[in-house]
Amino acid sequence: MKCNFPENFWWGAATSGPQTEGRFQKKHANMFDYYYEIKPEDFYKYQGPDVASNFFNDFRHDIQLMKEAGLNSVRTSIQWSRLIEDLEKNTVNPEAVRFYNEVIDEFLKHGITPMINLHHFDLPAELYHRHGGWESKHVVELYAGFAEKCFELFGDRVKHWFTHNEPLVVVEGGYYLQFHYPNKVNGAAAVQVAYNLQLASSLAIKKFRQLNLDGKIGVILNLTPPYPSTNEPEDIHASEIANLWLNRMYMDASVKGEFPQELVELLKGEKVLWDSTESELLLIKENTIDLLGINFYHPHRVSRPKYSANSLAVDFVPNKFWQDYELPSARMNVDKGWEIYPKAIYDIAKDVQNNYGNIDWFISENGMGVSNEERYMDETGVIHDDYRIQFIQEHLYWLHKAMEEGSNCLGYHLWTPIDCWSWKNAYRNRYGLISTNIHTQAKTLKKSAHWFKTLDENNGFEIEEALIQ
């Protein structure tokens, strides 16, 4: 069958400043720069962000390759730790302004729409050590000032802005699951950070609208339904609570302007509800998003918790109300350890359509990380990543089905255009349409890049229904 997509559909890819630029000429360290400085052993093969994929020096060549891969839009980010010279006064670094101007202009020169994200796990580390980072409302104000500088400097050409990438990951990784610096386990702090990130997003949106710029602003959320392990009431209840925290917290606040009342009551009952004011909640209510980006890689599957959530002398953490569940004989990306379940994109799309006013949205990240891709390289140096092509096709099939039923999706962005540095995992798994030799910085289009260019040119593809899973 043929899956045709609308005219002007966004066929693109997503990346970020901290994962591509390298630390060249940066005055400030971000959270991962600092984390690598103090604990390089936590990173795969001791590979840190110092060079990354050398985008700072190689952006013109990289953007040319993105064009050759058929991308008509690309989301990246502006690093707070690069752009701002004085973090308290929000003065800008002229060289950083020059760099980002040149990057934006280079995208436009090649007919690629630049979409800019403002916070991609890269809070300046000084603001954590000085003020407590996202635990501090002062940092929220500083972030809004940084955002305003970006709008003023680049808003004449950038028409699509995003306040955060996956704010929930900042909360999870830094405050109870321990995979991002500061690696805390503090449920009350996690709740306050979650609130402050939403407040920061809403305040940046207010700044954007006060400037009367031509464009749209939104947020990028990692979403998926937390499928219950059984239809028994205990597992369904666990799924509902997981959904409140994992999905509805930011979806409701960003789209509807209010946090889910059920979540508020739950946090009150646990005596960990965030500190807020009436004026802040009004600001959140009045500054909802224009555009929603959804990152999807794998499903959540949950079951009732191993121990009662009412157990005594147990500190609060959000996930005490459920536990992760692995589906027996699940279809897997074994390298990454993630289940492959493309139909979740359809379920997400229908949720947005039915419960969030069918807001403008797009797939802002979707992709497949594979290690040792050199095993699929031919004698000319091209990686034959047929598995990635199949992965994209299956997800696009389910997206197309939802769009036929009225879901208002504007595009599909793969993670990522060029193999990039990936936090603690560094270069263990590769996601790109274009391969990176991290020793020579040679970059080569993979088979998937040539396929993606054809996808863009045809504005669709054909797939045998028998292959759909």
N, C-alpha and C positions, 0 to 999 in steps of 0.2 A: 504494500500500500504506500501511497505518497503522502507525506506529511508536509503540507505547505504552510508557510507562516506569513503574517501580514507584511505589507510593504513597510520599509523603514524599521524593521525588527532589529534589535540590537544584537548582532553577532559579535561577541567580544570576549574579553578575559579580564581577570582581576589580579592585581599584585599589590605591593605596598612599599613605601619608602624604606622602612627599617629592614626589609627582607631583600632589597635589591641594591640600594645606593652604596652601601659601605659607609664607614665612618669618616671618610675623607673630608677634611676641613670643617668638621663639626665641633663647635665649642662645648656643647653639653652632651653628656651620656644619657641615653634613655634607659628604661628599666632593664632591658635585655643587654644593652651595652655594659651596664654596671654589673649585672648578674654574671656575665661572662668574665669580667675582670676579676671577680672574687671567687668564682667556682667554675673554672673552665672544664673541670672534670665532669660536670653535669651535662655537658654538651657532646653529642655524638662525635666521636673521633676528635674531640677538642676543637671542633670547627665553630668559630664564632662569627659575629656579624661584621668584622673589620673590613672585609672586602666584599662579602656577599656576591652578587653577580655583576659588580662593577658598573652599575647603571649610572653612577655619578660621572664616570669618565666616558662611558660607552653608549649613552642614551640615544644618540643619533643613529648609530648602527642598530641598536636594539629595536628602536621604533620602526626602522626600515624592515627588519625581520618580521615584526608584528604585522606590518602591512602585507608582506609576502604570505603570511599565514591567513590572510583574509579577514582580519579583525577590523570592524568599523567603529568600535568603541572600546575603551580601556579604562578600568578604574585603578587608580593608584592613590597614594596619599602624600600629603605634605607633612614632613616631620617637624613637630613642635620644637624638638631639640636642635634642629638645624636652622629653622627660620628665625627664631626669636633669640636676640642677643642678650638682653636683660630680662630674665624670666619674671621679675616682679613688676617691671615697668612696661613690658611688652614692646620694647624697641626691636627693630628687625635688623638682621644681618644683611648688608647690601649684596654680598656674594651669593647668599642663599636666595635672595629675591631674583637675582640675575639667573641663577640655575633653574629655578622653578618657572620663570618666564620662558626661558629657552626650551624647557621640556614641553610646556603647554603649546608653545608656538610650533614645535616640531611635530607634535601629534596633529595639530590642525593642518599643517602643511601637507601631511600625508592623508588627509581626509578621515582621520580617526577622531571621534568625539572623546575628549578627556573628561572623565568623571572623577571628582576629587573627594577623598575621605580625609577627615581631620584627626582622627585618633584611632590608630591601629596597634594597640598594646604598647604604645611607645611614649608614655608619660615621661617627661624629664625626671631622672632619678633624684636630682637636687630637690625637686618639689615633694618627693616622698620623704626624703631625709629631713627636710626643713619643716614640712607641714603635715606629714602623714599621707600625702598623695590624695587619692580619691576619697579617703576618709574625711577630708577637710573641705568645707564649703568655700574657703578662701581659694583653694585650687580650682574649684568650679568657676569662680569669678575670673581667675587667671586664664583658664581654658577659653572662656567666652571672649576674653580680650584677644587671645591668639586667633580664634575663629574670625573675629571681626577684622583683624589685620588681613587674613587670607581673602575674605570677601572683598575688601577694599582694593587689594593688590591685583587679584586675579579674576574678580567677578565679571569683568567686561568680556572675558572669553570663556570662562568655565560656567556652564549652565546647569550642571547637575552636581549637587553637593551632598555629602553625608557626614553626620556628626560623629558617629562611632562605627567601628566594625566589631560586631559580636561583643557588646558590653558584658553579657553574661559570662563570657570566658574570662574576662578580667576578674570578675567576682569569684568564679569557681577556682580558677588557677591560682589566684593570689591569696584567697581567704578561707578555703576549706579543703580543696583537693590537692594543693601543693605541687603545681606544675609551672607556675609563674612566680617570679620574685614579687613580693616578699615571702612567699611560701608559708603563710600563716594558717593556723586552724582557729578561726574565731568567728563563730556564727553571727554574733551581734554586729561585728565589724562588716561582715559580708553583706548583711541587710542594709547597713548604712551606705556602704559603697554602691550597692545596687541602686538605691534611691538617688544618691548624689550624681551618678552617671546619667540617670534620666533627667535630673534637674539641669545638668550641664548641657545635655542635648536640647532641652526645651529653651534654655537661655540662649544658646547659639542660634536656634531657629528665630527667636525674637530679634536678635541682632541682625540676622540676614534680612528679615522683613522690614526692619527699620531703614535699611539702606535702599529699599525699593529696586532691587536688582531684577533683571530679567533672568529667570531661572527657577529651578525647583530645589527643595532641600528635603532630605529624609534621613533614614538610619538604616544600617545593615544589621539584620538579626539572624542568628543561627536558629532555625526552627525545625521541628519535626514532631508529629504526634507521638506521645509516649504510649505505644501500644501495650495493653495489659496482657500478661502472660496467659490468663484464662478469663472466662466470662464470670467467674465467681465474684461476688460483691466486694470481697477484700482486695482483690487485685484491681478491679475497676476503680475502687476508691483511691488506691495508691496511684493509679494512673491519673486520676483527676487532680490530685494534689501536685503530682509531678508537673502536670500541664500548667498549673497556676504559676509555678516558679520558673519552669524552663521556657515557656512560650508566652503565656498570657500576661505576665508581669510587664514586659516591655511592649508587647503588642497592644495591650489595652491602653497603657499610658501614652504610647507614641501615636496611636491612631485615634483613640477615643478620648484621650486627655485625662483618664482616670485609671488608677490601679484597680485590679479586681477586688471587690469588697470582700470576697471569700478569703483572699490572700491577706488582706489587711486584718481581718478578724483572726485568722490563724496566727499571724505574727504578734498580734496583741495578746492572744492567749499564751503565747510562749514568752511574753514580756521582752520582745526584741524588736518591736516596731520601730522603724526609722524615726529620727528626729526631723520634723517638718514644721512648716508654718503655713498659715492660711494663704499668705501672699505667694509662697512657693507653689502650693498646690493649684492656685489660680493661674499662675504662670504656665504650669504644665498643661492645665486644661485649655488655655487659650493659644498654645503654640504647638499644635499637632503637625504631623509631617505631611508633605505633598506626595511623597514617593517612598515606597518600601522596597528595600533589597533583602532578598532571602537567600541565605547560604544553606545548602543542603548537601550532605555527604552520605549519611547513614541513618537508619532509624534508631530511635530510642525504644527499648522494650523494658518494661518494668513489672515488678511483682510486689506483693505486700512485703513489708520489711521483715528481716529475720527476727528482730526483737520488737516488742511493742514500742511505739513512739512515746508512750507514757511511762517508760521505764524510769526509775528513780536515779538521781545523782548522775544524769547524763546531760552534758552540755548541748545546747541547741546547735544543730547544723541543718541546713535546708533538706538534705537528702536522707534524714532519719525517718522520713515518712514513706520511703520506698526503697527498693534495691534494684539494681540493674539485672536484667534477665537476658540470657543468651538462648536464642531459638535453636533447638536441636537441628542439626544438619542444615544450618543456615548457609545460604550462598554468600561467599566471603571474598573480599580482597585480603588474601592471607598475609601479604607483605605488611599491610597497615593494621590488620586485625579489625577491620570494619566490615559489617554486613552490607551486602549490596541489595537494595530493595527499591528499585526505581518507582514503584507505584506510590511511594510516600510523597513524591512531588505532586501527584494528582490530588492526594488527600490534603496536602498543604494548600494547594491552589483553591480547592473547594471551600476550605475553612476561611480563607481570605475573602472569597466571593460571598459566602453566606453570612459571615459573622463580623466582617470588617468593612462593609460598605463597598465591596469590590474595588478597593482603592487601587490606583496605578501601582504596579509592582513589577519586579523582574527577578529572575534567578541571578543573584549577584556572585555566587560561587557554587560550583559543582565540579567534582573532579576525582581522579583516581591516582593515588600515590603508590608508586612501584619502585622497589629497590633493585639495584643491579641491572638497570635497563640495558647496559652494554651487551648483555646476553642476546638481545634481539637486534644487534647492530649488524648491518651487512658490510660488504667489503668497501663500500663507498663512504661509510661512516653514518649512514642513515639508520635510525632506530625504527624498527617496524612494530609500532605499538598498536596492533590490531585490537587488543583488549581495551584500549582507551577509546577507540572509535566505537566499539560495541557499547561500552559504558555510556558514552554520550548519546548514541542512537536510542538506547532503551529509555533513558531519562527524558529525552526530547519527545518520544512517542507519548509518554504519559502527560507531559506538559501540553502537547498538542491536543490531546483528548480533553483536558480541562479547558483549554482555550476554545475549543469547538462548542463547549457547553457554557461559554460566556465569561470565563475567568479573564480578567483584564491584565494579562501579562505583556510587558513591553519588550522583553529581551531575555537572552541567555548568555551568561558570562561563565566561562570555564576558569577554574583555578588550575593553571596560571599560564600567562603567555610564554615565559621563559623559566626554566628550572631555577628556583630561588632558594635562598637560605630559609629554613623553617624552624625557628625558635630552638628549643632543646634538641629537636630531631635533626637540625642542621641540614645536611644533604643526604640523609639516609634514604628518604623516599623522594622520587621525582614526580612532579605533576605537570610539567610544561608541555606545550606544543612544540617547543624549541629546546633542545638539549644544551646544557652548559658543561664544558670541561672546566672544573674549578681550579685546575692547575694552570691552564693556558688562557682561560676565558674565551676559548673558541666556542661559537654557538652555531648549531646546525638544526635546520627544520627536520622534525620527525615526520613519519608517514601521516600521523594525525593532523599535522599542520597543513599538509597538502589536501587532506580530506576536508578540513575545516574551511579552507579557501573555496572549495567546490560547494560546500554547504552555504556559504555566504552568497556566492554567485547565483546559485539556484534558488536561494531563499527557502530551502527545504531539502528533503532527501527521501529515498525510498527504503522501506524495510519490510521484510517478510514477516507476516503476522505470526508465523510459527516460531520465530526467534524471540518474540516479546515475552519477557518474564516480569 
